[in-house]
């Protein structure tokens, strides 16, 4: 069966209040002791799957799970009955369950005898089913620990599972609890935590971006929902690592990239679905802007530190960098942003309208032609004598750089690589120009000592060089777009 649930971490100061809200006297109390199995090289974990045996009260249940998304997963439970001792792992129970058998084979190949005990959990669960709208939501508060290789990790989290009704009700219900108890969304499973503990690690590798794909047979509406779903798969694991305070630089960079793509998707393809809210682009732009602020400050510190002679300027830059880091760390767990995530998840799982007005090929062609026109108009207005006129061109380049590989999937053109390379060259020049422009603006907004004017002059000269490159590369790209004529 397909299980639909959301998991959240609870700030320490809100845990007692949340427990009271569940009212233990009206809730079921379960002691859950589980054993999780995998291969030595974690083949199940790599396939986003897990097998466990769990003592639930006085009986053992064997469960196989495989993730479909951050909201839905396949789950098969097999009742092993009341036993005097822990049972042996039995994969024969999946012989007559085609989907489970197929998923296991994809993860393990033909050899099902390579599984071994990796870690154990001991959880006290407080469980209650609550009505909401036309739905029923199961709330499970889990408190306990994970054990592996002599190491222990505390667990204190709450899960909301849809027992009946609509996903929209589940998300609306979840957000009410998010607001009240400052919960933050965590897509990492107990299986992931256990595998990390077994390997003596604190965080999984950053989730990298995959090539985004359109499906020609589907409508534009269905495709834009699928794009958002793919981008949320990219974003949420990296955001979870940041929220937990264990993120690497790569997690932050990948979260920024995912937000950038999400922002452009809901901005550029907003006409593909009537369910895309106009506010999403503004919200995502503001959020990713904090990532960009941190990135630009870090870049300035690494490139300008040797040029800045005044210690006050250097100290001010370091202070701004510290503030930007703290602000971003707070924002990733903010109630407002968790709400945005839930709205985007709701949209990605919604039903697309089979409306001919949203035919993919026609809509994609119109979008691509519109983006080309915007780029051409911006190029015509840009001039090296007025560097501020370069900014709209930079924006148009960034938009087309994102949409080009997606929208050109509707064409059966074999030679798209040369067009993509020409666009890539223009985009690289634009990125360099943008970094220089922001650094220059930062210094202009700072009370510079005379010794720092050299740095500003150097930046301005470099800006002009890259502005010229942007203009030349953009003109070359527009000249090469013969396949659209």
C-alpha positions as CSV (number, residue, x, y, z in Angstrom):
1,X,0.0,0.0,0.0
2,X,1.0,3.6,-0.4
3,X,1.7,5.5,2.8
4,X,1.4,9.3,2.9
5,X,3.1,11.0,5.9
6,X,5.1,14.0,7.0
7,X,7.7,14.0,9.8
8,X,8.8,17.0,11.8
9,X,11.4,17.8,14.5
10,X,10.2,19.5,17.7
11,X,12.2,22.4,19.3
12,X,13.1,21.4,22.8
13,X,11.1,24.2,24.4
14,X,7.9,23.0,22.7
15,X,8.0,19.3,23.4
16,X,6.0,19.4,26.6
17,X,3.3,21.5,25.1
18,X,3.0,19.2,22.1
19,X,2.7,16.1,24.4
20,X,-0.1,17.8,26.3
21,X,-1.9,18.6,23.1
22,X,-1.9,14.9,22.2
23,X,-3.4,14.2,25.7
24,X,-1.8,10.9,26.6
25,X,-5.0,9.8,28.4
26,X,-6.8,9.8,25.1
27,X,-3.9,8.4,23.1
28,X,-2.5,4.9,22.6
29,X,0.9,4.1,24.1
30,X,3.2,1.7,22.3
31,X,6.7,0.5,23.0
32,X,8.4,-0.2,19.7
33,X,11.6,-2.1,19.5
34,X,12.9,-2.6,16.0
35,X,15.8,-4.2,14.1
36,X,16.9,-2.8,10.7
37,X,18.6,-4.9,8.1
38,X,20.8,-4.0,5.0
39,X,23.9,-5.2,3.2
40,X,27.3,-4.2,4.3
41,X,27.5,-1.7,1.5
42,X,24.0,-0.4,2.3
43,X,22.3,-1.3,-1.0
44,X,18.8,-0.8,0.5
45,X,19.7,2.6,1.8
46,X,21.1,3.6,-1.6
47,X,17.7,2.5,-3.1
48,X,15.8,4.6,-0.5
49,X,14.4,1.4,1.0
50,X,14.5,-0.3,4.4
51,X,13.5,-3.7,6.0
52,X,12.9,-3.9,9.7
53,X,11.4,-6.3,12.2
54,X,9.6,-4.6,15.0
55,X,8.1,-5.8,18.3
56,X,4.8,-4.0,18.6
57,X,3.3,-4.8,22.0
58,X,3.6,-8.6,22.1
59,X,3.8,-9.4,18.4
60,X,6.5,-9.0,15.7
61,X,5.8,-7.3,12.4
62,X,8.2,-7.3,9.4
63,X,8.0,-4.2,7.3
64,X,9.5,-3.3,3.9
65,X,9.5,0.4,2.9
66,X,10.5,2.2,-0.3
67,X,10.3,5.9,-0.8
68,X,8.4,7.3,-3.8
69,X,8.7,10.9,-2.7
70,X,9.2,13.0,0.4
71,X,5.5,12.6,1.1
72,X,4.6,9.1,-0.2
73,X,6.2,5.7,0.0
74,X,5.4,2.0,-0.6
75,X,5.0,0.0,2.6
76,X,4.3,-3.7,3.2
77,X,3.7,-5.0,6.7
78,X,3.7,-8.8,7.4
79,X,2.5,-10.0,10.8
80,X,4.9,-12.6,12.2
81,X,2.7,-13.2,15.3
82,X,3.5,-13.6,19.0
83,X,7.0,-15.2,19.4
84,X,9.1,-16.1,22.4
85,X,12.2,-14.6,20.8
86,X,13.4,-12.3,18.0
87,X,12.5,-14.0,14.6
88,X,14.9,-14.6,11.7
89,X,14.6,-12.3,8.7
90,X,12.3,-13.9,6.2
91,X,12.2,-12.5,2.6
92,X,9.9,-15.3,1.4
93,X,7.0,-13.2,2.7
94,X,7.4,-11.0,-0.5
95,X,7.2,-13.9,-2.9
96,X,3.5,-13.1,-3.6
97,X,3.8,-9.3,-3.3
98,X,4.9,-8.3,-6.9
99,X,5.7,-4.6,-6.1
100,X,7.8,-5.5,-3.0
101,X,9.6,-8.3,-4.9
102,X,10.4,-5.9,-7.8
103,X,11.7,-3.2,-5.5
104,X,13.9,-5.7,-3.6
105,X,15.3,-7.2,-6.8
106,X,16.1,-3.7,-8.1
107,X,18.1,-3.0,-4.9
108,X,19.7,-6.3,-4.1
109,X,19.8,-8.2,-7.5
110,X,19.2,-11.9,-7.3
111,X,21.0,-12.5,-4.0
112,X,18.6,-11.9,-1.1
113,X,20.8,-13.6,1.5
114,X,23.2,-10.8,2.0
115,X,21.2,-8.8,4.6
116,X,22.5,-8.4,8.1
117,X,21.5,-6.4,11.2
118,X,22.7,-2.8,11.0
119,X,21.1,-1.0,13.8
120,X,18.2,-1.1,16.4
121,X,15.7,1.4,17.7
122,X,13.8,1.6,21.0
123,X,10.9,4.1,20.7
124,X,8.0,5.0,23.0
125,X,5.2,6.1,20.7
126,X,2.2,8.2,21.7
127,X,-0.4,7.8,19.0
128,X,-3.8,9.4,18.3
129,X,-6.1,9.7,15.3
130,X,-7.6,13.1,14.9
131,X,-10.4,14.2,12.5
132,X,-9.6,17.2,10.2
133,X,-12.0,18.3,7.5
134,X,-13.1,15.2,5.6
135,X,-10.0,13.3,6.6
136,X,-8.4,11.4,9.5
137,X,-4.8,12.2,10.5
138,X,-2.8,9.9,12.7
139,X,-0.4,11.8,15.0
140,X,2.6,9.8,16.3
141,X,5.0,11.3,18.8
142,X,8.2,9.2,19.0
143,X,10.6,9.5,21.9
144,X,13.5,7.1,22.3
145,X,16.9,6.2,20.8
146,X,18.7,4.5,17.9
147,X,21.6,2.2,18.7
148,X,24.4,1.0,16.4
149,X,28.0,-0.2,17.0
150,X,27.8,0.8,20.7
151,X,26.7,4.4,19.7
152,X,23.4,6.0,20.6
153,X,21.3,8.8,19.2
154,X,18.2,10.4,20.8
155,X,14.9,10.5,18.9
156,X,12.2,13.1,19.6
157,X,10.0,13.7,16.5
158,X,6.3,13.8,15.4
159,X,4.8,12.3,12.3
160,X,1.4,13.0,10.7
161,X,0.1,10.2,8.5
162,X,-3.0,10.4,6.3
163,X,-5.3,7.5,7.3
164,X,-8.2,8.6,5.1
165,X,-9.1,11.6,3.1
166,X,-7.1,14.1,1.1
167,X,-3.4,15.0,1.0
168,X,-4.5,18.7,1.1
169,X,-6.1,18.1,4.5
170,X,-2.9,16.4,5.7
171,X,-0.8,19.4,4.7
172,X,-3.3,22.0,6.1
173,X,-3.5,20.0,9.4
174,X,0.3,19.8,9.6
175,X,0.7,23.5,9.1
176,X,-1.5,24.3,12.0
177,X,0.8,22.3,14.2
178,X,3.9,23.9,12.6
179,X,2.6,27.3,13.5
180,X,1.7,26.4,17.1
181,X,4.8,24.4,18.0
182,X,7.5,25.8,15.6
183,X,8.0,22.4,14.0
184,X,10.5,22.0,11.2
185,X,10.1,19.6,8.3
186,X,12.6,16.7,8.3
187,X,12.6,14.3,5.4
188,X,15.3,12.1,7.0
189,X,14.0,8.7,8.2
190,X,15.0,6.7,11.2
191,X,16.6,4.3,8.7
192,X,18.9,7.1,7.4
193,X,19.8,8.1,11.0
194,X,20.5,4.5,11.9
195,X,22.8,4.0,8.9
196,X,24.7,7.2,9.6
197,X,25.1,6.1,13.3
198,X,26.4,2.7,12.2
199,X,29.0,4.4,10.0
200,X,29.8,7.0,12.7
201,X,28.7,9.8,10.5
202,X,26.5,12.9,11.3
203,X,25.0,13.7,7.9
204,X,24.3,12.1,4.6
205,X,26.0,13.5,1.4
206,X,24.4,16.5,-0.1
207,X,21.6,15.8,-2.5
208,X,22.7,16.7,-5.9
209,X,20.6,18.0,-8.8
210,X,19.4,15.6,-11.5
211,X,18.6,16.6,-15.1
212,X,15.1,17.9,-15.1
213,X,12.9,16.2,-17.7
214,X,9.6,17.0,-19.4
215,X,7.2,14.3,-20.5
216,X,6.0,15.0,-24.0
217,X,2.8,12.9,-23.7
218,X,1.7,14.9,-20.6
219,X,0.1,18.4,-20.5
220,X,2.0,21.5,-19.5
221,X,0.1,21.4,-16.2
222,X,1.3,17.9,-15.4
223,X,4.8,18.7,-16.4
224,X,5.2,21.8,-14.2
225,X,3.9,19.8,-11.2
226,X,6.5,17.1,-12.0
227,X,9.2,19.7,-12.2
228,X,8.3,21.1,-8.8
229,X,8.2,17.6,-7.4
230,X,11.7,16.9,-8.7
231,X,13.0,20.2,-7.3
232,X,11.5,19.5,-3.9
233,X,13.3,16.1,-3.9
234,X,16.5,18.0,-4.4
235,X,15.8,20.8,-1.9
236,X,14.3,19.2,1.2
237,X,17.2,16.8,2.2
238,X,19.7,19.7,2.0
239,X,17.4,22.0,3.9
240,X,17.0,19.3,6.6
241,X,20.7,19.1,7.0
242,X,20.9,22.9,7.4
243,X,18.0,22.9,9.9
244,X,19.7,20.3,12.0
245,X,23.0,22.2,12.0
246,X,25.0,19.5,10.3
247,X,25.2,20.9,6.8
248,X,28.4,21.1,4.8
249,X,29.2,23.8,2.3
250,X,27.9,21.4,-0.4
251,X,24.5,21.1,1.3
252,X,24.1,24.9,1.3
253,X,25.1,25.2,-2.3
254,X,22.7,22.5,-3.4
255,X,19.9,24.0,-1.4
256,X,20.6,27.3,-3.1
257,X,20.6,25.7,-6.5
258,X,17.3,23.9,-5.8
259,X,15.7,27.2,-4.6
260,X,17.0,29.0,-7.7
261,X,15.4,26.4,-10.0
262,X,12.1,26.3,-8.0
263,X,11.9,30.1,-8.2
264,X,12.4,30.1,-12.0
265,X,9.9,27.3,-12.5
266,X,7.0,29.1,-10.8
267,X,8.1,32.4,-12.3
268,X,8.6,31.4,-15.9
269,X,6.0,28.6,-16.2
270,X,3.3,30.2,-14.1
271,X,0.9,30.1,-17.1
272,X,1.3,26.4,-17.4
273,X,-1.1,25.7,-14.5
274,X,-3.9,27.7,-13.0
275,X,-2.9,26.5,-9.5
276,X,0.4,28.3,-9.4
277,X,0.1,31.2,-6.9
278,X,1.7,34.5,-7.9
279,X,3.1,34.9,-4.4
280,X,5.3,31.8,-4.7
281,X,7.9,33.5,-7.0
282,X,8.2,36.4,-4.5
283,X,8.5,34.1,-1.5
284,X,11.1,31.9,-3.2
285,X,13.1,34.9,-4.5
286,X,13.3,36.4,-1.0
287,X,14.4,33.1,0.5
288,X,17.1,32.3,-2.1
289,X,18.2,35.9,-1.8
290,X,19.5,35.1,1.7
291,X,21.6,32.3,0.2
292,X,22.9,34.7,-2.5
293,X,23.8,37.3,0.1
294,X,25.9,34.8,2.0
295,X,27.5,33.5,-1.2
296,X,28.5,37.1,-2.3
297,X,29.9,38.0,1.1
298,X,32.0,34.9,1.2
299,X,33.2,35.6,-2.3
300,X,34.1,39.2,-1.4
301,X,36.0,38.0,1.7
302,X,38.0,35.5,-0.3
303,X,38.8,37.8,-3.3
304,X,39.1,41.3,-1.7
305,X,40.7,40.7,1.6
306,X,44.2,41.3,0.2
307,X,43.1,44.5,-1.6
308,X,41.4,46.1,1.4
309,X,43.9,48.1,3.4
310,X,41.6,49.5,6.0
311,X,41.0,47.1,8.9
312,X,37.6,48.6,9.6
313,X,36.4,47.6,6.2
314,X,37.7,44.1,6.7
315,X,36.1,43.9,10.1
316,X,32.8,45.2,8.8
317,X,32.8,42.5,6.0
318,X,33.5,39.8,8.5
319,X,30.6,41.0,10.7
320,X,28.2,41.1,7.8
321,X,29.2,37.6,6.8
322,X,28.6,36.3,10.4
323,X,25.2,38.0,10.5
324,X,24.2,36.6,7.0
325,X,25.1,33.1,8.2
326,X,23.1,33.3,11.4
327,X,20.1,34.8,9.5
328,X,20.1,32.0,7.0
329,X,20.4,29.3,9.7
330,X,17.3,30.7,11.3
331,X,15.3,31.1,8.1
332,X,15.6,27.5,7.0
333,X,13.6,26.4,10.1
334,X,11.2,29.3,10.0
335,X,7.5,28.7,10.1
336,X,7.0,30.8,7.0
337,X,9.4,28.8,5.0
338,X,8.0,25.4,6.2
339,X,4.6,26.7,5.1
340,X,6.1,27.4,1.6
341,X,7.4,23.9,1.4
342,X,4.1,22.4,2.3
343,X,2.3,24.5,-0.3
344,X,4.7,23.4,-3.0
345,X,4.4,19.8,-2.0
346,X,0.6,20.1,-2.2
347,X,0.9,21.6,-5.7
348,X,3.3,18.9,-6.9
349,X,0.8,16.2,-5.8
350,X,-2.3,17.9,-7.2
351,X,-4.2,16.6,-10.2
352,X,-3.4,18.3,-13.4
353,X,-6.3,19.7,-15.5
354,X,-6.5,17.9,-18.9
355,X,-7.1,21.2,-20.7
356,X,-6.0,21.6,-24.3
357,X,-5.0,25.2,-23.5
358,X,-2.1,23.7,-21.6
359,X,-0.8,21.5,-24.4
360,X,3.0,21.0,-23.7
361,X,4.4,21.6,-27.2
362,X,2.5,24.7,-27.9
363,X,3.0,26.1,-24.4
364,X,6.7,25.3,-24.4
365,X,7.2,26.9,-27.8
366,X,5.4,30.1,-26.7
367,X,7.5,30.2,-23.5
368,X,10.8,29.8,-25.4
369,X,9.9,32.5,-27.9
370,X,8.9,34.9,-25.1
371,X,12.2,34.3,-23.3
372,X,14.2,34.9,-26.5
373,X,12.3,38.2,-27.1
374,X,13.0,39.3,-23.6
375,X,16.7,38.5,-24.0
376,X,16.9,40.3,-27.4
377,X,15.1,43.4,-26.0
378,X,17.5,43.5,-23.0
379,X,20.5,43.2,-25.3
380,X,19.2,46.1,-27.4
381,X,18.9,48.3,-24.3
382,X,22.3,47.3,-22.8
383,X,25.3,49.5,-23.2
384,X,28.8,49.5,-21.8
385,X,28.6,53.2,-21.0
386,X,25.8,52.5,-18.5
387,X,26.6,49.5,-16.4
388,X,23.1,49.5,-14.8
389,X,21.6,48.6,-18.2
390,X,23.5,45.3,-18.0
391,X,21.4,44.1,-15.0
392,X,18.2,43.4,-17.0
393,X,20.3,41.5,-19.5
394,X,21.8,39.4,-16.7
395,X,18.3,38.5,-15.4
396,X,17.1,37.5,-18.9
397,X,20.2,35.3,-19.4
398,X,19.7,33.5,-16.1
399,X,16.1,32.8,-17.0
400,X,16.9,31.5,-20.4
401,X,19.9,29.4,-19.2
402,X,17.4,27.5,-16.9
403,X,14.5,27.2,-19.4
404,X,16.5,26.4,-22.5
405,X,17.4,22.8,-21.8
406,X,13.9,22.1,-20.6
407,X,11.9,23.7,-23.3
408,X,14.1,22.5,-26.2
409,X,13.2,18.9,-25.2
410,X,10.1,19.3,-27.4
411,X,12.3,19.7,-30.5
412,X,13.9,16.8,-32.4
413,X,17.0,18.8,-33.0
414,X,20.3,16.9,-33.0
415,X,22.6,19.9,-32.8
416,X,21.3,21.7,-29.7
417,X,24.7,21.4,-28.0
418,X,26.2,24.2,-29.9
419,X,23.3,26.5,-28.9
420,X,23.6,25.4,-25.3
421,X,27.3,26.1,-25.3
422,X,26.8,29.6,-26.7
423,X,24.3,30.3,-24.0
424,X,26.6,28.8,-21.4
425,X,29.4,31.1,-22.4
426,X,27.2,34.1,-22.0
427,X,25.9,32.9,-18.6
428,X,29.4,32.4,-17.3
429,X,30.4,35.9,-18.2
430,X,27.2,37.1,-16.6
431,X,27.9,35.3,-13.3
432,X,31.4,36.9,-13.1
433,X,30.0,40.3,-13.9
434,X,27.3,39.9,-11.2
435,X,29.8,39.0,-8.5
436,X,31.9,42.0,-9.4
437,X,28.9,44.3,-9.5
438,X,27.7,43.2,-6.1
439,X,31.1,43.6,-4.6
440,X,31.5,47.0,-6.1
441,X,28.0,48.1,-4.7
442,X,28.9,46.7,-1.3
443,X,32.1,48.9,-1.2
444,X,30.2,51.9,-2.4
445,X,27.7,51.5,0.4
446,X,30.5,51.3,2.9
447,X,32.4,54.3,4.4
448,X,35.6,53.6,2.6
449,X,39.0,55.0,3.7
450,X,41.2,56.5,1.0
451,X,43.3,53.3,1.0
452,X,40.3,51.2,-0.1
453,X,39.5,53.3,-3.2
454,X,42.0,51.2,-5.1
455,X,39.9,48.1,-4.6
456,X,36.8,49.9,-5.8
457,X,38.6,51.1,-8.9
458,X,39.9,47.6,-9.6
459,X,36.4,46.2,-9.4
460,X,35.0,48.8,-11.7
461,X,37.6,48.1,-14.3
462,X,36.9,44.3,-14.1
463,X,33.2,45.0,-14.4
464,X,33.6,46.8,-17.7
465,X,35.7,43.8,-19.1
466,X,33.0,41.3,-18.2
467,X,30.2,43.6,-19.3
468,X,31.8,43.6,-22.7
469,X,32.0,39.8,-22.7
470,X,28.4,39.5,-21.7
471,X,27.3,41.7,-24.6
472,X,29.4,39.8,-27.1
473,X,28.5,36.3,-25.9
474,X,24.8,37.2,-25.8
475,X,24.8,38.6,-29.3
476,X,26.6,35.5,-30.5
477,X,24.0,33.2,-29.0
478,X,21.1,35.1,-30.4
479,X,22.7,35.0,-33.8
480,X,23.1,31.1,-33.6
481,X,19.4,30.3,-32.8
482,X,18.5,29.2,-36.4
483,X,16.6,26.1,-35.3
484,X,13.8,28.4,-34.0
485,X,13.3,30.3,-37.2
